[in-house]
């Protein structure tokens, strides 16, 4: 499932997947904040809570130093390797 959403006035698309145990996983598919890739997966019991968690993480990424985004991206790459 794909859902559109906004963060600070910018439009993004998110991919949502339901896990076997009923949780929702969500990930932004666009670049966020000066070309920084945001491939971090968030989760929630409902679609709304998963989306809320993703938006919070993206706002944190934007407001924090770019190192947070790089660390998150490298961590996620390590998990998928």
Long-range contacts (C-beta under 8 A, 24 or more apart in sequence): 2-29, 3-47, 3-51, 5-51, 5-54, 5-55, 7-32, 7-55, 7-58, 7-59, 7-62, 8-59, 8-62, 12-58, 14-51, 14-54, 16-47, 16-50, 16-51, 19-43, 23-50, 24-49, 24-50, 25-50, 26-50, 26-51, 26-53, 26-54, 27-54, 28-54, 28-58, 32-58, 32-61, 32-62, 32-69, 33-61, 33-62, 33-66, 33-69, 34-66, 36-61, 36-66, 36-69, 36-70, 36-73, 37-69, 37-73, 38-69, 38-72, 38-73, 39-73, 39-76, 40-72, 40-73, 40-76, 41-76
